Amino acid sequence: MSLIFEKSKDGRALSLLPSLDVPKVELDDQVIRKKELKLPQLAEIDIGRHYTELVKKVHGVNCGFYPLGSCTMKYNPRVNEEMAALPGFTNIHPLQEEDTVQGCMKVLDLANQYLCEITGMDNMTFQPAAGAHGEFTGLLLIKAYHKSRKDLKRTKIIVPDSAHGTNPASATMAGFEVVSVKSGDDGCVDIERLKEVVGEDTAGLMLTNPNTVGLFEKDILKITEIIHNAGGLVYYDGANLNAIMGHVRPGDMGFDIVHLNLHKTFSTPHGGGGPGSGPVGCKSFLEQFLPGYLITRKNDKLTFKKPESSIGMIKSFYGNFLVVVRALTYILMLGSEGIKKAALNAVLNANYMKKMLSDEYDMAFDGLCMHEFVMSLEKLHKEHGVSAMDVAKALLDNGMHPPTMYFPLIVHEALMIEPTETESKETLDQAVDIFKQIYQTALTDAQKLHDAPVNTPVGRLDELGAARNPKLRYIFE
């Protein structure tokens, strides 16, 4: 389809803004643009058709199955959107007096209470704008803690080799040296290898549980004990909390700090760059380092306070507030029993799909999984020339979004599938049938999969060319 700039016609316009009803203010010439702003010129009907056409070419959770592993692409209930659209939440300004936004502050206070209960933490900041931003914030808390004790030799963060790529990146940005610890054959942290890399220079460990291959770390209490005995702190990456929320709390496993992905676990829609929210919770001994502002009660009113040894602001004001509104709505609608059931159904759906596909596809790890599972197409690739990429592209032709490809790196030709709890058995059965059909095609007509996708707006892209020579802006003549 044509770009909106290519559809532009000089002089074509529409009227959206009302007539000026306030005194006109002339700006200083120094701040006025010298060249006319290059914007597309279209009629309203042209704009409407353009964006409707774009919508038809996008695949989202509302369009079909979206089993993107480790991303928890669950359905976002409409009631969340209705609450986030209330004028009392949307028509506010962060610089208003506290007395005028007590309702909004109550949202943050309630969300803090419920999320601390779910995670086993004592307090929480909502400033981080995304998961990786939360990771960075948590690592700054670790650094501030050791610095406050004048324990400056602790310069290393231990990260499992199956971790999200953001973990080592965040640790590096925070000024730590990253130490990778290999996983065992069972996909979990190898305890003996962990002991080998822990020492007096260990600042902390970053870990998600269930881990990145969808398995619960059976030795989690031993892992956190090893780090604590060495004087380090343990950080919980909340990417996979959806599998255990309401059943097991990171704080009870021995974690000192946790970040959550409200845009994943608590159903706010995400993808395409946002919206996101990555609040960070911690145990009470770390509260003094949290970013301001924190909610507290004074004289029967809610007010903001800044912790005495705060690491400082890591985002302007109070974070992505409307994402918190959506998450709180989700929690209140489900209640404690609903939260538990959602986690159980997520695990059930993943294990059902894993079992149904295990006769054709090789599973990276045996036994029960949690919220997601990883398949290895290494054998299929070697024997029939069909890669994980080929299977993923063929799924697009069948109206399904592909699972995560080539991750985690410790599994060759990996496909990571996370169905989430919001998908029905009928949807899972349909997805299983599609996967099986693709597998049979791989055995009989591999070229057909090499050519996929053929039913999408564009075929297989030149990803190498796009990476090396990206076109990121429209070039005017």
KEBA-976087 format. One record per residue (C-alpha): residue number from 1; residue in three letters; x, y, z. Coordinates in pm, 1 decimal. Example, Ala and Ser with C-alpha at 12.3 -4.5 7.8 and 13.67 -1.06 7.14 Angstrom:
1; ALA; 1230.0; -450.0; 780.0
2; SER; 1367.0; -106.0; 714.0
***
This chain:
1; MET; 0.0; 0.0; 0.0
2; SER; 104.5; 361.8; -48.1
3; LEU; 251.0; 568.5; 233.1
4; ILE; 38.5; 852.8; 365.6
5; PHE; 289.9; 1101.8; 221.9
6; GLU; 247.1; 942.3; -120.0
7; LYS; -129.0; 993.6; -96.5
8; SER; -87.4; 1361.5; -10.6
9; LYS; -220.0; 1624.9; -252.5
10; ASP; -131.7; 1993.1; -222.1
11; GLY; -420.8; 2201.6; -94.7
12; ARG; -629.5; 1909.0; 24.8
13; ALA; -735.4; 1953.2; 385.8
14; LEU; -997.8; 1905.8; 654.6
15; SER; -1112.8; 2113.6; 949.3
16; LEU; -1059.0; 1951.8; 1288.4
17; LEU; -973.0; 2242.2; 1517.7
18; PRO; -1237.1; 2486.2; 1647.7
19; SER; -1208.8; 2859.9; 1586.8
20; LEU; -968.9; 3046.0; 1813.9
21; ASP; -1158.4; 3163.4; 2123.7
22; VAL; -866.5; 3295.9; 2331.4
23; PRO; -631.8; 3591.2; 2276.0
24; LYS; -379.1; 3518.8; 2002.7
25; VAL; -16.9; 3516.3; 2118.6
26; GLU; 264.3; 3586.6; 1872.7
27; LEU; 583.4; 3389.3; 1933.3
28; ASP; 932.6; 3535.3; 1912.4
29; ASP; 1086.4; 3502.2; 1565.2
30; GLN; 1378.4; 3307.2; 1715.2
31; VAL; 1155.9; 3011.0; 1799.0
32; ILE; 944.4; 3013.1; 1483.7
33; ARG; 1014.9; 2755.6; 1214.6
34; LYS; 1176.1; 2909.9; 907.6
35; LYS; 1060.6; 2636.9; 668.7
36; GLU; 707.7; 2510.7; 632.4
37; LEU; 641.7; 2188.5; 822.3
38; LYS; 613.2; 1897.7; 581.4
39; LEU; 289.1; 1726.2; 669.5
40; PRO; 68.2; 1515.8; 441.9
41; GLN; -237.9; 1695.2; 304.4
42; LEU; -544.7; 1473.7; 283.9
43; ALA; -921.1; 1481.7; 321.1
44; GLU; -1076.4; 1316.1; 624.5
45; ILE; -1208.2; 1023.8; 419.3
46; ASP; -858.4; 958.4; 282.6
47; ILE; -711.7; 953.9; 633.4
48; GLY; -984.0; 721.3; 758.1
49; ARG; -934.5; 477.4; 473.9
50; HIS; -555.8; 486.0; 510.6
51; TYR; -556.7; 385.8; 875.9
52; THR; -837.1; 133.7; 828.0
53; GLU; -625.5; -28.9; 558.7
54; LEU; -329.9; -37.2; 798.2
55; VAL; -542.6; -201.5; 1068.6
56; LYS; -637.8; -480.1; 827.5
57; LYS; -269.8; -560.5; 776.5
58; VAL; -184.5; -586.9; 1147.0
59; HIS; -218.8; -903.3; 1354.5
60; GLY; -312.2; -851.3; 1718.9
61; VAL; -469.8; -1051.0; 2001.5
62; ASN; -811.7; -938.1; 1876.4
63; CYS; -735.2; -1091.7; 1534.6
64; GLY; -625.9; -1441.2; 1629.8
65; PHE; -396.1; -1667.9; 1829.1
66; TYR; -82.3; -1485.9; 1947.4
67; PRO; 141.7; -1737.2; 2133.7
68; LEU; 449.2; -1514.1; 2154.0
69; GLY; 666.0; -1687.8; 2413.7
70; SER; 783.7; -1486.9; 2713.8
71; CYS; 561.9; -1194.0; 2613.3
72; THR; 230.3; -1305.5; 2768.1
73; MET; 7.5; -1162.6; 2496.3
74; LYS; -316.7; -1217.8; 2684.3
75; TYR; -649.9; -1058.6; 2605.5
76; ASN; -710.5; -717.4; 2761.4
77; PRO; -1068.9; -691.6; 2893.2
78; ARG; -1262.0; -390.9; 2762.8
79; VAL; -1355.1; -285.2; 3115.1
80; ASN; -987.9; -197.6; 3170.5
81; GLU; -1005.7; 48.9; 2883.1
82; GLU; -1329.7; 198.3; 3010.6
83; MET; -1176.9; 264.6; 3351.5
84; ALA; -860.8; 414.1; 3202.1
85; ALA; -1075.7; 645.6; 2988.6
86; LEU; -1267.5; 800.2; 3280.6
87; PRO; -1231.7; 1181.4; 3275.7
88; GLY; -1117.6; 1182.3; 3638.2
89; PHE; -810.3; 987.5; 3527.2
90; THR; -747.0; 1139.0; 3184.5
91; ASN; -814.9; 1507.2; 3252.7
92; ILE; -556.7; 1557.7; 3527.3
93; HIS; -215.2; 1719.6; 3537.3
94; PRO; 83.8; 1588.1; 3734.7
95; LEU; 144.9; 1933.0; 3884.2
96; GLN; -201.2; 1959.3; 4041.0
97; GLU; -229.9; 2001.0; 4415.9
98; GLU; -246.3; 1669.5; 4600.1
99; ASP; -588.4; 1754.7; 4743.1
100; THR; -731.6; 1758.2; 4389.6
101; VAL; -605.4; 1413.3; 4284.1
102; GLN; -673.4; 1201.2; 4590.7
103; GLY; -861.3; 948.4; 4375.9
104; CYS; -564.8; 900.2; 4145.4
105; MET; -333.5; 868.5; 4442.7
106; LYS; -569.9; 605.4; 4584.1
107; VAL; -523.0; 406.2; 4261.2
108; LEU; -146.2; 405.0; 4314.7
109; ASP; -189.2; 319.5; 4682.4
110; LEU; -424.3; 27.3; 4615.7
111; ALA; -208.7; -103.4; 4331.6
112; ASN; 90.6; -86.0; 4565.2
113; GLN; -88.7; -285.9; 4833.8
114; TYR; -217.7; -557.9; 4600.3
115; LEU; 103.6; -597.4; 4402.0
116; CYS; 312.2; -611.8; 4719.3
117; GLU; 79.6; -883.5; 4848.0
118; ILE; 111.5; -1080.1; 4522.3
119; THR; 492.0; -1050.5; 4514.0
120; GLY; 579.0; -1058.9; 4885.0
121; MET; 744.5; -716.4; 4872.7
122; ASP; 704.7; -429.5; 5122.0
123; ASN; 690.3; -122.1; 4898.2
124; MET; 688.5; -33.8; 4532.1
125; THR; 764.4; 247.2; 4287.9
126; PHE; 558.3; 290.7; 3971.0
127; GLN; 803.6; 518.5; 3794.0
128; PRO; 970.6; 264.8; 3559.6
129; ALA; 807.2; 277.9; 3217.1
130; ALA; 879.3; -79.8; 3105.7
131; GLY; 1033.3; -408.8; 3210.8
132; ALA; 1391.0; -326.1; 3112.1
133; HIS; 1350.6; 13.1; 3279.3
134; GLY; 1245.7; -174.9; 3591.7
135; GLU; 1551.9; -397.9; 3565.6
136; PHE; 1777.2; -93.1; 3550.7
137; THR; 1599.5; 59.5; 3851.6
138; GLY; 1636.2; -259.8; 4053.2
139; LEU; 2005.5; -278.8; 3975.1
140; LEU; 2050.2; 80.6; 4090.4
141; LEU; 1889.1; -23.7; 4418.9
142; ILE; 2145.9; -302.9; 4450.8
143; LYS; 2427.0; -58.7; 4380.2
144; ALA; 2290.4; 194.8; 4631.6
145; TYR; 2259.0; -74.4; 4897.9
146; HIS; 2620.1; -189.3; 4869.7
147; LYS; 2743.6; 168.4; 4847.1
148; SER; 2557.1; 259.5; 5167.9
149; ARG; 2746.9; -18.8; 5344.4
150; LYS; 3074.9; 94.6; 5184.1
151; ASP; 3102.2; -250.7; 5028.9
152; LEU; 3242.7; -123.3; 4700.3
153; LYS; 3413.1; -446.5; 4598.5
154; ARG; 3078.4; -589.8; 4484.0
155; THR; 3095.1; -520.7; 4113.9
156; LYS; 2952.2; -836.2; 3953.3
157; ILE; 2598.4; -941.1; 3865.9
158; ILE; 2535.1; -1309.5; 3795.1
159; VAL; 2294.1; -1384.4; 3509.5
160; PRO; 2190.0; -1733.3; 3387.1
161; ASP; 2273.0; -1811.6; 3024.3
162; SER; 1902.1; -1859.6; 2949.7
163; ALA; 1806.5; -1510.2; 3067.3
164; HIS; 1643.6; -1235.3; 2865.9
165; GLY; 1897.3; -1027.3; 2677.5
166; THR; 1783.4; -722.3; 2869.7
167; ASN; 1923.7; -866.8; 3193.8
168; PRO; 2293.3; -844.9; 3103.8
169; ALA; 2230.2; -521.7; 2913.8
170; SER; 2066.9; -358.8; 3217.1
171; ALA; 2344.4; -478.7; 3448.1
172; THR; 2606.1; -333.9; 3214.8
173; MET; 2422.4; -1.5; 3195.4
174; ALA; 2416.4; 11.0; 3575.7
175; GLY; 2793.1; -22.3; 3578.4
176; PHE; 2824.6; -387.0; 3680.3
177; GLU; 3031.3; -663.7; 3527.3
178; VAL; 2812.3; -948.3; 3405.4
179; VAL; 2899.4; -1307.5; 3496.2
180; SER; 2708.1; -1575.9; 3305.2
181; VAL; 2625.8; -1903.4; 3477.7
182; LYS; 2538.4; -2202.5; 3260.7
183; SER; 2216.2; -2395.7; 3290.8
184; GLY; 2213.4; -2765.7; 3362.9
185; ASP; 2082.0; -3032.8; 3127.7
186; ASP; 1743.3; -2993.4; 3296.5
187; GLY; 1717.0; -2628.0; 3189.1
188; CYS; 1756.5; -2492.7; 3542.2
189; VAL; 2045.0; -2314.0; 3713.0
190; ASP; 2338.7; -2549.2; 3773.1
191; ILE; 2399.3; -2516.3; 4148.0
192; GLU; 2761.8; -2628.0; 4137.2
193; ARG; 2846.2; -2385.5; 3857.3
194; LEU; 2668.5; -2110.3; 4050.8
195; LYS; 2885.4; -2178.2; 4355.0
196; GLU; 3195.6; -2149.2; 4138.0
197; VAL; 3117.2; -1792.2; 4025.7
198; VAL; 2985.6; -1654.5; 4356.0
199; GLY; 3232.8; -1461.4; 4570.3
200; GLU; 3302.7; -1148.2; 4770.0
201; ASP; 3266.1; -941.2; 4453.2
202; THR; 2910.3; -1065.7; 4389.8
203; ALA; 2662.6; -778.8; 4403.6
204; GLY; 2360.8; -986.2; 4309.7
205; LEU; 2184.7; -1239.0; 4090.9
206; MET; 1916.0; -1170.4; 3828.6
207; LEU; 1667.9; -1452.3; 3780.6
208; THR; 1312.4; -1514.4; 3667.0
209; ASN; 1111.6; -1802.9; 3807.0
210; PRO; 965.2; -1980.9; 3619.2
211; ASN; 1278.3; -1938.6; 3412.9
212; THR; 1313.6; -1845.1; 3049.1
213; VAL; 1260.0; -2199.5; 2921.3
214; GLY; 930.3; -2221.9; 3111.0
215; LEU; 1050.6; -2435.5; 3402.7
216; PHE; 1018.9; -2369.4; 3774.6
217; GLU; 1357.7; -2350.4; 3942.9
218; LYS; 1327.8; -2644.3; 4182.8
219; ASP; 1632.4; -2529.8; 4382.3
220; ILE; 1521.6; -2168.0; 4413.4
221; LEU; 1556.7; -2155.5; 4794.0
222; LYS; 1907.3; -2296.5; 4767.7
223; ILE; 1994.5; -2045.1; 4493.8
224; THR; 1883.0; -1741.3; 4693.5
225; GLU; 2055.0; -1877.3; 5004.9
226; ILE; 2385.8; -1910.1; 4818.1
227; ILE; 2369.0; -1548.3; 4703.5
228; HIS; 2264.3; -1414.3; 5043.0
229; ASN; 2535.2; -1608.2; 5223.2
230; ALA; 2786.9; -1444.7; 4990.3
231; GLY; 2650.9; -1098.6; 5078.7
232; GLY; 2468.0; -1036.9; 4751.5
233; LEU; 2106.7; -948.9; 4673.0
234; VAL; 1864.3; -1141.8; 4454.2
235; TYR; 1661.7; -969.3; 4183.2
236; TYR; 1341.5; -1116.2; 4038.5
237; ASP; 1267.2; -1051.3; 3672.8
238; GLY; 885.6; -1051.2; 3668.4
239; ALA; 850.6; -1149.6; 3302.6
240; ASN; 705.4; -1488.9; 3391.9
241; LEU; 500.4; -1408.1; 3702.5
242; ASN; 182.1; -1495.5; 3513.0
243; ALA; 242.9; -1864.8; 3580.3
244; ILE; 265.2; -1839.0; 3958.6
245; MET; 74.2; -1527.0; 4067.9
246; GLY; -146.0; -1601.6; 4366.4
247; HIS; 34.6; -1930.5; 4434.2
248; VAL; 400.7; -1853.3; 4503.1
249; ARG; 549.8; -1515.9; 4595.7
250; PRO; 898.6; -1407.4; 4488.1
251; GLY; 951.1; -1254.4; 4831.7
252; ASP; 894.9; -1593.8; 4991.9
253; MET; 1148.9; -1751.1; 4756.4
254; GLY; 1417.0; -1519.3; 4892.8
255; PHE; 1408.4; -1239.4; 4634.4
256; ASP; 1490.5; -890.0; 4763.3
257; ILE; 1379.0; -688.4; 4460.3
258; VAL; 1119.8; -754.8; 4191.3
259; HIS; 1006.3; -580.4; 3876.8
260; LEU; 667.7; -647.2; 3724.1
261; ASN; 541.4; -609.6; 3370.1
262; LEU; 195.4; -463.5; 3422.6
263; HIS; 156.2; -461.9; 3044.5
264; LYS; 196.4; -840.4; 3040.8
265; THR; 89.8; -1013.7; 3359.8
266; PHE; -188.5; -769.1; 3438.5
267; SER; -332.6; -747.0; 3088.7
268; THR; -261.6; -398.4; 2956.2
269; PRO; -217.3; -436.6; 2576.2
270; HIS; 139.3; -399.7; 2458.2
271; GLY; 351.2; -426.0; 2150.0
272; GLY; 462.9; -171.3; 1895.3
273; GLY; 651.9; 26.8; 2155.3
274; GLY; 398.3; 61.1; 2433.9
275; PRO; 224.7; 130.6; 2653.7
276; GLY; 421.4; -24.6; 2935.2
277; SER; 481.1; -11.3; 3306.7
278; GLY; 755.7; -188.3; 3500.2
279; PRO; 705.2; -108.2; 3869.9
280; VAL; 977.0; -219.5; 4109.1
281; GLY; 909.5; -359.4; 4453.8
282; CYS; 1154.8; -432.3; 4730.7
283; LYS; 1190.9; -553.9; 5087.3
284; SER; 1172.4; -295.4; 5365.1
285; PHE; 1548.9; -264.6; 5410.8
286; LEU; 1574.0; -126.2; 5055.3
287; GLU; 1280.0; 118.6; 5073.7
288; GLN; 1508.0; 410.8; 5154.4
289; PHE; 1666.5; 383.1; 4808.5
290; LEU; 1348.5; 375.3; 4598.0
291; PRO; 1286.5; 651.7; 4343.0
292; GLY; 1045.1; 922.1; 4456.6
293; TYR; 757.5; 974.2; 4474.2
294; LEU; 603.1; 717.0; 4705.5
295; ILE; 247.6; 724.4; 4840.2
296; THR; 205.6; 762.8; 5214.8
297; ARG; -79.3; 865.6; 5444.7
298; LYS; -67.1; 1183.3; 5653.6
299; ASN; -355.3; 1334.2; 5853.0
300; ASP; -609.5; 1104.4; 5683.6
301; LYS; -493.8; 1211.8; 5337.4
302; LEU; -261.8; 1057.6; 5084.3
303; THR; 58.0; 1244.8; 5007.4
304; PHE; 382.0; 1188.6; 4820.0
305; LYS; 716.4; 1141.3; 4991.0
306; LYS; 1072.2; 1101.1; 4871.8
307; PRO; 1279.8; 831.1; 5043.3
308; GLU; 1574.6; 961.6; 5245.3
309; SER; 1844.9; 791.6; 5036.0
310; SER; 1656.6; 775.9; 4705.8
311; ILE; 1848.4; 686.4; 4390.8
312; GLY; 1661.4; 977.9; 4233.5
313; MET; 1392.6; 1009.0; 3970.7
314; ILE; 1417.3; 756.4; 3690.9
315; LYS; 1117.4; 899.1; 3503.1
316; SER; 924.2; 1222.8; 3522.5
317; PHE; 649.2; 1233.0; 3783.9
318; TYR; 474.1; 904.1; 3871.1
319; GLY; 516.3; 665.6; 3578.1
320; ASN; 261.4; 557.5; 3315.7
321; PHE; -43.1; 612.1; 3533.8
322; LEU; -318.0; 484.5; 3302.4
323; VAL; -139.6; 150.6; 3269.6
324; VAL; -163.8; 121.2; 3648.2
325; VAL; -537.3; 198.3; 3625.6
326; ARG; -582.4; -88.3; 3380.3
327; ALA; -380.9; -327.8; 3595.3
328; LEU; -570.0; -237.6; 3911.9
329; THR; -900.9; -287.6; 3730.4
330; TYR; -783.5; -630.9; 3619.4
331; ILE; -685.1; -727.7; 3976.0
332; LEU; -1011.1; -600.6; 4126.7
333; MET; -1222.4; -776.7; 3863.8
334; LEU; -1048.7; -1112.0; 3917.3
335; GLY; -1002.8; -1097.3; 4293.1
336; SER; -765.8; -1328.5; 4477.7
337; GLU; -930.3; -1648.4; 4354.6
338; GLY; -945.5; -1523.4; 3997.1
339; ILE; -575.3; -1436.0; 4001.3
340; LYS; -495.5; -1791.3; 4113.5
341; LYS; -722.2; -1942.2; 3848.8
342; ALA; -566.0; -1732.9; 3572.8
343; ALA; -222.3; -1869.3; 3663.0
344; LEU; -351.3; -2227.3; 3675.9
345; ASN; -516.6; -2194.9; 3335.3
346; ALA; -200.4; -2047.4; 3184.4
347; VAL; -2.8; -2349.9; 3302.3
348; LEU; -276.7; -2589.9; 3192.6
349; ASN; -294.0; -2442.2; 2841.4
350; ALA; 82.5; -2458.7; 2794.9
351; ASN; 106.1; -2818.9; 2911.2
352; TYR; -188.9; -2918.3; 2693.7
353; MET; -26.0; -2779.1; 2381.3
354; LYS; 310.1; -2928.4; 2472.8
355; LYS; 156.6; -3272.9; 2513.9
356; MET; -45.4; -3249.4; 2192.5
357; LEU; 260.8; -3150.3; 1987.5
358; SER; 517.0; -3381.8; 2146.1
359; ASP; 462.2; -3669.9; 1900.8
360; GLU; 575.5; -3459.1; 1604.8
361; TYR; 799.7; -3189.2; 1750.1
362; ASP; 1103.4; -3232.8; 1973.1
363; MET; 1063.7; -3061.9; 2309.4
364; ALA; 1373.2; -2891.4; 2447.6
365; PHE; 1302.2; -3020.4; 2798.7
366; ASP; 1093.7; -3310.7; 2926.1
367; GLY; 827.3; -3306.8; 3193.0
368; LEU; 575.2; -3046.9; 3299.0
369; CYS; 629.3; -2688.7; 3196.0
370; MET; 481.7; -2378.3; 3348.9
371; HIS; 332.6; -2099.7; 3132.4
372; GLU; 536.4; -2170.6; 2818.1
373; PHE; 743.8; -2440.3; 2652.7
374; VAL; 1028.4; -2452.6; 2403.0
375; MET; 1049.6; -2676.2; 2097.8
376; SER; 1371.9; -2749.8; 1912.5
377; LEU; 1353.6; -2786.8; 1533.8
378; GLU; 1723.8; -2871.8; 1509.4
379; LYS; 1656.2; -3230.1; 1394.8
380; LEU; 1391.7; -3119.4; 1142.8
381; HIS; 1634.3; -2861.8; 1008.0
382; LYS; 1918.6; -3110.7; 967.3
383; GLU; 1710.6; -3387.5; 811.6
384; HIS; 1464.5; -3190.3; 596.8
385; GLY; 1610.3; -2840.3; 570.9
386; VAL; 1311.6; -2678.7; 741.3
387; SER; 1408.6; -2417.9; 1000.4
388; ALA; 1224.7; -2255.4; 1287.3
389; MET; 1196.0; -1948.6; 1066.1
390; ASP; 1022.1; -2153.6; 793.9
391; VAL; 765.6; -2288.8; 1039.7
392; ALA; 706.6; -1940.9; 1183.0
393; LYS; 646.0; -1794.5; 836.6
394; ALA; 406.4; -2078.1; 750.6
395; LEU; 204.2; -2000.3; 1063.7
396; LEU; 142.4; -1651.6; 924.2
397; ASP; -26.0; -1805.9; 620.8
398; ASN; -263.4; -1980.1; 861.2
399; GLY; -372.7; -1664.2; 1042.8
400; MET; -160.8; -1726.0; 1351.6
401; HIS; 110.7; -1505.4; 1494.2
402; PRO; 436.4; -1702.8; 1524.0
403; PRO; 581.3; -1792.1; 1863.0
404; THR; 912.5; -1643.7; 1969.9
405; MET; 1191.4; -1766.6; 1740.3
406; TYR; 1552.4; -1858.3; 1818.0
407; PHE; 1516.0; -1783.3; 2187.7
408; PRO; 1643.0; -1879.5; 2436.0
409; LEU; 1985.0; -1907.0; 2276.6
410; ILE; 2068.1; -2225.4; 2466.0
411; VAL; 1814.6; -2412.5; 2247.1
412; HIS; 1902.0; -2449.1; 1878.0
413; GLU; 1626.6; -2373.3; 1623.9
414; ALA; 1398.3; -2277.4; 1910.6
415; LEU; 1030.7; -2192.5; 1902.2
416; MET; 893.8; -2071.4; 2236.4
417; ILE; 515.3; -2099.1; 2274.0
418; GLU; 306.0; -1924.2; 2541.1
419; PRO; -70.6; -1965.2; 2486.5
420; THR; -173.5; -1768.8; 2803.0
421; GLU; -488.0; -1840.2; 3004.6
422; THR; -725.5; -1639.6; 2786.3
423; GLU; -730.1; -1889.8; 2497.9
424; SER; -999.5; -2157.6; 2475.7
425; LYS; -943.6; -2528.1; 2416.8
426; GLU; -1096.5; -2485.1; 2070.1
427; THR; -833.3; -2224.6; 1981.2
428; LEU; -554.0; -2444.8; 2115.8
429; ASP; -680.6; -2746.2; 1919.7
430; GLN; -693.2; -2542.1; 1601.7
431; ALA; -337.5; -2418.2; 1663.2
432; VAL; -216.2; -2774.1; 1728.9
433; ASP; -371.1; -2892.5; 1401.0
434; ILE; -194.3; -2612.5; 1212.1
435; PHE; 141.2; -2700.0; 1369.1
436; LYS; 91.2; -3066.7; 1277.3
437; GLN; -4.4; -2982.4; 918.6
438; ILE; 308.0; -2771.4; 883.1
439; TYR; 518.4; -3056.5; 1020.5
440; GLN; 377.6; -3297.8; 760.6
441; THR; 445.5; -3041.6; 488.8
442; ALA; 806.0; -3019.7; 609.9
443; LEU; 843.5; -3393.4; 547.3
444; THR; 687.2; -3390.4; 200.9
445; ASP; 727.5; -3042.6; 47.9
446; ALA; 995.5; -2838.7; 223.8
447; GLN; 1008.4; -2584.6; -57.9
448; LYS; 652.7; -2478.4; 17.8
449; LEU; 765.7; -2374.6; 365.7
450; HIS; 1073.8; -2199.7; 227.5
451; ASP; 839.6; -1986.3; 14.7
452; ALA; 608.0; -1894.8; 302.6
453; PRO; 434.9; -1666.7; 369.5
454; VAL; 234.7; -1623.9; 49.0
455; ASN; -102.2; -1507.7; 187.6
456; THR; 22.1; -1202.8; 379.8
457; PRO; 43.9; -838.9; 258.7
458; VAL; 417.2; -890.3; 196.1
459; GLY; 617.8; -1206.1; 146.1
460; ARG; 937.0; -1306.6; 319.5
461; LEU; 1141.6; -995.2; 380.6
462; ASP; 1510.0; -934.1; 324.3
463; GLU; 1585.7; -904.6; 695.8
464; LEU; 1960.3; -875.7; 643.7
465; GLY; 1913.9; -589.4; 401.5
466; ALA; 1667.8; -418.0; 632.1
467; ALA; 1910.1; -445.5; 923.0
468; ARG; 2210.1; -314.7; 730.0
469; ASN; 2034.7; -49.5; 522.5
470; PRO; 1722.3; 53.7; 712.6
471; LYS; 1495.7; 323.5; 570.5
472; LEU; 1361.5; 498.6; 875.1
473; ARG; 1213.6; 813.9; 728.1
474; TYR; 1036.3; 933.7; 419.0
475; ILE; 1266.3; 1100.0; 164.9
476; PHE; 1102.3; 1407.3; 11.9
477; GLU; 1181.8; 1495.0; -347.1
***
